[in-house]
Each structure stands twice: as C-alpha cells, then as structure tokens.
C-alpha cells in the first residue's frame, strides 16, 4: 500500500436566517493523507486534515515538501469519500477476492 497527501475541497452549506433568501455554499481546502491499494485506487483517507510534523527540522521540511506535491494534482471532493462504499478495496481485501 502506498500513500501521499492530497488536497480536498469541502463544500459547506450556509443557511440563511431569512427564509426568503436562498442558502449558499462555501468551499474550503484541506490536506489529508490518502492511501492507495496495489491497483492505485484510493482505499482510505485521514478523517481529519493533516498538520506537518517531524522529529527533526529536516523531517518537518520533508513532510512539508510532500504536502506541497499535493498541489500538483486536482483537488478531490471530500463528499466523494464519506462512506465505506466510496473507497476501493484494501490490498488484503483484493487478495480475499481471488
């Protein structure tokens, strides 16, 4: 199993106080870790956004560099990965299918 960081877009519905005014939506962006099965399909994500971390300054810089690479791909929609059925099978589940 491999992983990387990816940018996710989260859409939040903003309800209006006045019922005559339509609700609107606001987007926010977050970085999450994403795990891939051996077929390269997303099989898991972190539930919460990730913060850069490391045991040394060099580790921290390496983690920040990995996060920066997340911007090289298009953002994923958070709503697309909220149910277990939204994910591809993990490697051990692929083996069980044989």
QUIGI-V919264 format. One record per residue. OMEGA is omega in whole degrees, 0 to 359 (* if undefined). Layout:
((OMEGA) (OMEGA))
This chain:
((177) (179) (171) (174) (175) (175) (176) (173) (177) (181) (181) (177) (179) (180) (179) (177) (180) (182) (178) (179) (181) (174) (174) (185) (175) (177) (170) (185) (184) (176) (178) (171) (182) (179) (183) (174) (184) (176) (179) (181) (179) (180) (178) (173) (173) (181) (182) (175) (183) (171) (178) (180) (176) (179) (175) (177) (179) (176) (180) (179) (178) (179) (177) (178) (177) (178) (180) (179) (178) (182) (179) (179) (179) (177) (173) (177) (182) (182) (181) (185) (182) (181) (178) (181) (179) (186) (173) (179) (175) (184) (182) (177) (177) (179) (180) (182) (183) (*))
